[in-house]
Amino acid sequence: MGIIKPEVQLKQPQKEIKDKREIASSDPLEKSTLPWRKRWLNSVYFDWGLGLGSALVLLGWLALPSRLPALGLGGLIVAGGLARFYALHPALVQGWLKTNLTLDNLKLALVMLLTLSLRFVGLSQSLPYIDNPDEPTMVNGAIKMLQSGDFNPHYFRWPSLPIYAQFVISVPTFFAGVSNSSVSSIKDLANIPTESFFLSGRIMSAILGSATVFLTFRLGKLLYSPAVGLMAALIVAVLPLQAEHSHYVTPDMIVTFFAALTLLFAAYIYKTGAQSWYWWVGVAAGLTLGSKYNVGVVLFTVLLAHFLAPKERRGRLKWLAGSFGLAAGVFLLTTPFAILDLPGFLNEIAFQVRHYTILGHGSASEEASWSAYLGNFYQEAFVYQAIVIMAGGILLALLRQWREDWLVLSFPAVGFLFFASARVHFSRNLLPLLPPLAILSAGFLLALAGWLLSFVPALKLGKPKIALSGLSLGLFAVFFAFAIQHSILTDRYYLQPDTRRTAGDWIVQNIPAGAKLRLEPQTPILPAGRYPGSDERRPIGAHPLEWYKQQGYDYLIASSYYYRDLSATDPEAAANYQALFQKGRLLIEFVGENNSYPGPTLKIFKVEK
């Protein structure tokens, strides 16, 4: 014992010395020996700089006429944030990179890069002019809430979630406008450039449209394989209908995102039967219903996911009932005035039912809905030969009858039948159906590539996965060539100047200030006060050319968006327009409504006196 005791006494001081060294190594004073770059990255001042820079990015994006400074500063902020995180957690970052920097993730990153480019390019198209009639509904509804503090939208032809979402992103837009000296309070919202509110809403749509592509990947990977998920994401990325509507402030991208999220959570119910996924699917389905009424049919897939699951992992029936109840509750939370303003809600719902089933909507109700929707798939979604892949995916699902196939096919099938039962049809109604259809298409395309590869055994001797991937991409390029072209040309079209903007610049440069102008609706917005009375927008066809001479007008500016429809319904106006176009002195014509330039055709006439 006498020998052991001294050994214990000798070991204890060694441990104390070791602990002291550890404490000393963590002493802040020792950081002074670090390189200045690491000292700066670990400084609290760097965090403050990142926060201040982020605020400047937001203000610059919303307030400056050009987005380039904000984009440049934003890139620096992101790079700085990543560098800061790496400086704090180098081992964690290196481990994450080793785990996640894989070939499959690199492929997904390339698909997402393509997705973002097709959705964020041309977001400011035509602003401040708005041609999509649904965009002002969301933006103006949010602005009214800002001005009045009344959160009752007084509009229930849509659920309220899209308007509330627009309201949330309109708040920072207002504060950015406060930096302008002409804006001092909520009442001065009219002095904030309109395009700021529309652009913020379009950014939200582009983000949700891009996120839907990622959800498609997750859903395809979960139910089938990473290859199916990746190919399905690539297909959704290039579909023209999805890419185009990601540029608009409408409920369509919101409901498409939440419908895809509902399908993903339903797939987890099928795969695991865990109780938590029933609650999550209830929330997602409620948000879907809160975005657009008719897409509530996605609940059928939730029901099917429960009963398709094998009995050994199927959840309890009361969980399913709870998820449906939760969906109803979330809907009421996002559209609260369905209860608080029940008469207004019921009246608007009654109008929508009559509108879609009895009244119709002009050209959107002339053709049978089922036929029109099939045409939309062929011309706007799975363009031309890509429809073969979509049809093949559906046929393959029906033939092999996997439970996963029935789960994926259920939503497009029920959704199409439900939409086609209405008299009114819009191609945008098909947007939530595209992700599951893309998954079925991806499965068929990969199966087709595998079948074709079986005829060339030599290709499978070396690296069969590479051969299969290459052939799959080749088939994708062949069948989706027109879809890709359509999406790229749409972005190119959005980058072109609107005819109203071009005509407005010409008017300011060539027509002297103080001239008396008669402008129709859908004509250029001119500088305030430069041309007296130019804020009034009235139809030129209401009077003959002689009347304008007598009233002292100097110039007449006509828009095809207006004179075409008025001429079709008013014979007197049609005669006046015809006389003007034949006898009037046309100074210049800006041709629109074509594949080169957005906007109407504008004609500027000089009134001879």
FENGIDA-V463299 format. One record per residue. N is the residue number from 1. PSI is psi as a letter, one per 20 degrees, with the letter a starting at -180 (none if undefined). Layout:
n=[N | N]
psi=[PSI | PSI]
//
This chain:
n=[1 | 2 | 3 | 4 | 5 | 6 | 7 | 8 | 9 | 10 | 11 | 12 | 13 | 14 | 15 | 16 | 17 | 18 | 19 | 20 | 21 | 22 | 23 | 24 | 25 | 26 | 27 | 28 | 29 | 30 | 31 | 32 | 33 | 34 | 35 | 36 | 37 | 38 | 39 | 40 | 41 | 42 | 43 | 44 | 45 | 46 | 47 | 48 | 49 | 50 | 51 | 52 | 53 | 54 | 55 | 56 | 57 | 58 | 59 | 60 | 61 | 62 | 63 | 64 | 65 | 66 | 67 | 68 | 69 | 70 | 71 | 72 | 73 | 74 | 75 | 76 | 77 | 78 | 79 | 80 | 81 | 82 | 83 | 84 | 85 | 86 | 87 | 88 | 89 | 90 | 91 | 92 | 93 | 94 | 95 | 96 | 97 | 98 | 99 | 100 | 101 | 102 | 103 | 104 | 105 | 106 | 107 | 108 | 109 | 110 | 111 | 112 | 113 | 114 | 115 | 116 | 117 | 118 | 119 | 120 | 121 | 122 | 123 | 124 | 125 | 126 | 127 | 128 | 129 | 130 | 131 | 132 | 133 | 134 | 135 | 136 | 137 | 138 | 139 | 140 | 141 | 142 | 143 | 144 | 145 | 146 | 147 | 148 | 149 | 150 | 151 | 152 | 153 | 154 | 155 | 156 | 157 | 158 | 159 | 160 | 161 | 162 | 163 | 164 | 165 | 166 | 167 | 168 | 169 | 170 | 171 | 172 | 173 | 174 | 175 | 176 | 177 | 178 | 179 | 180 | 181 | 182 | 183 | 184 | 185 | 186 | 187 | 188 | 189 | 190 | 191 | 192 | 193 | 194 | 195 | 196 | 197 | 198 | 199 | 200 | 201 | 202 | 203 | 204 | 205 | 206 | 207 | 208 | 209 | 210 | 211 | 212 | 213 | 214 | 215 | 216 | 217 | 218 | 219 | 220 | 221 | 222 | 223 | 224 | 225 | 226 | 227 | 228 | 229 | 230 | 231 | 232 | 233 | 234 | 235 | 236 | 237 | 238 | 239 | 240 | 241 | 242 | 243 | 244 | 245 | 246 | 247 | 248 | 249 | 250 | 251 | 252 | 253 | 254 | 255 | 256 | 257 | 258 | 259 | 260 | 261 | 262 | 263 | 264 | 265 | 266 | 267 | 268 | 269 | 270 | 271 | 272 | 273 | 274 | 275 | 276 | 277 | 278 | 279 | 280 | 281 | 282 | 283 | 284 | 285 | 286 | 287 | 288 | 289 | 290 | 291 | 292 | 293 | 294 | 295 | 296 | 297 | 298 | 299 | 300 | 301 | 302 | 303 | 304 | 305 | 306 | 307 | 308 | 309 | 310 | 311 | 312 | 313 | 314 | 315 | 316 | 317 | 318 | 319 | 320 | 321 | 322 | 323 | 324 | 325 | 326 | 327 | 328 | 329 | 330 | 331 | 332 | 333 | 334 | 335 | 336 | 337 | 338 | 339 | 340 | 341 | 342 | 343 | 344 | 345 | 346 | 347 | 348 | 349 | 350 | 351 | 352 | 353 | 354 | 355 | 356 | 357 | 358 | 359 | 360 | 361 | 362 | 363 | 364 | 365 | 366 | 367 | 368 | 369 | 370 | 371 | 372 | 373 | 374 | 375 | 376 | 377 | 378 | 379 | 380 | 381 | 382 | 383 | 384 | 385 | 386 | 387 | 388 | 389 | 390 | 391 | 392 | 393 | 394 | 395 | 396 | 397 | 398 | 399 | 400 | 401 | 402 | 403 | 404 | 405 | 406 | 407 | 408 | 409 | 410 | 411 | 412 | 413 | 414 | 415 | 416 | 417 | 418 | 419 | 420 | 421 | 422 | 423 | 424 | 425 | 426 | 427 | 428 | 429 | 430 | 431 | 432 | 433 | 434 | 435 | 436 | 437 | 438 | 439 | 440 | 441 | 442 | 443 | 444 | 445 | 446 | 447 | 448 | 449 | 450 | 451 | 452 | 453 | 454 | 455 | 456 | 457 | 458 | 459 | 460 | 461 | 462 | 463 | 464 | 465 | 466 | 467 | 468 | 469 | 470 | 471 | 472 | 473 | 474 | 475 | 476 | 477 | 478 | 479 | 480 | 481 | 482 | 483 | 484 | 485 | 486 | 487 | 488 | 489 | 490 | 491 | 492 | 493 | 494 | 495 | 496 | 497 | 498 | 499 | 500 | 501 | 502 | 503 | 504 | 505 | 506 | 507 | 508 | 509 | 510 | 511 | 512 | 513 | 514 | 515 | 516 | 517 | 518 | 519 | 520 | 521 | 522 | 523 | 524 | 525 | 526 | 527 | 528 | 529 | 530 | 531 | 532 | 533 | 534 | 535 | 536 | 537 | 538 | 539 | 540 | 541 | 542 | 543 | 544 | 545 | 546 | 547 | 548 | 549 | 550 | 551 | 552 | 553 | 554 | 555 | 556 | 557 | 558 | 559 | 560 | 561 | 562 | 563 | 564 | 565 | 566 | 567 | 568 | 569 | 570 | 571 | 572 | 573 | 574 | 575 | 576 | 577 | 578 | 579 | 580 | 581 | 582 | 583 | 584 | 585 | 586 | 587 | 588 | 589 | 590 | 591 | 592 | 593 | 594 | 595 | 596 | 597 | 598 | 599 | 600 | 601 | 602 | 603 | 604 | 605 | 606 | 607 | 608 | 609]
psi=[h | h | h | h | g | h | g | g | h | h | h | g | h | g | g | h | g | g | h | h | h | h | g | h | h | j | p | h | h | i | i | i | i | q | q | h | g | h | h | g | h | j | q | h | h | g | g | h | g | g | g | g | h | g | h | h | g | g | g | h | g | h | h | q | h | q | i | g | g | g | g | g | h | h | g | h | g | g | g | g | g | g | g | g | h | h | h | h | m | g | g | g | g | h | h | g | h | h | h | i | m | r | g | g | h | g | g | h | h | g | g | h | g | g | g | g | h | i | h | i | p | k | h | j | p | i | q | j | p | p | h | o | i | h | g | h | g | g | g | h | g | g | h | h | g | g | h | h | j | o | j | o | i | k | o | j | h | q | r | i | g | h | h | h | g | h | g | g | i | h | g | h | g | g | h | h | h | h | i | p | i | i | o | i | r | h | i | j | h | h | i | p | p | h | h | g | g | g | g | h | h | h | g | g | g | h | g | h | h | g | h | h | g | g | h | g | g | g | g | h | g | g | h | e | r | h | g | g | g | g | h | g | g | h | g | h | h | i | p | h | g | g | g | g | i | i | j | q | n | r | i | g | h | g | h | g | g | h | g | h | h | g | h | g | h | h | h | h | g | h | h | h | j | q | h | h | h | h | g | h | h | g | g | g | h | h | h | g | h | i | h | p | g | i | j | i | i | i | h | h | h | g | g | h | h | g | i | h | p | q | h | h | j | p | r | q | h | h | g | g | h | h | h | g | h | h | g | g | g | h | g | h | h | i | m | h | j | h | g | h | l | g | g | g | g | h | g | h | g | g | g | g | g | h | g | h | h | g | g | a | m | c | i | j | j | h | q | p | g | h | g | g | h | h | h | g | g | h | h | h | e | m | p | d | i | h | h | g | g | g | h | h | g | g | g | g | g | h | g | h | l | q | h | h | g | h | g | h | h | g | g | h | g | g | g | g | h | g | h | i | i | q | h | p | p | p | h | h | h | i | g | i | i | g | g | h | h | h | g | h | g | g | g | g | g | h | h | g | g | h | g | h | h | i | i | m | h | h | h | i | h | e | n | h | g | g | g | g | g | g | h | g | h | g | h | g | h | g | h | j | g | h | g | g | g | g | g | g | h | g | g | g | g | h | i | q | p | q | h | h | g | g | h | g | g | g | g | h | h | i | p | q | q | i | q | o | q | o | q | r | q | k | r | q | p | q | p | p | i | h | o | p | j | i | h | p | o | q | p | h | i | i | q | r | h | h | h | h | g | h | i | k | q | h | q | p | o | q | p | h | h | g | h | g | h | h | h | h | i | o | h | g | h | g | g | g | g | g | g | g | h | h | h | q | o | o | g | q | p | o | p | b | l | a | j | g | p | q | r | r | p | p | p | p | q | p | o | p | none]
//
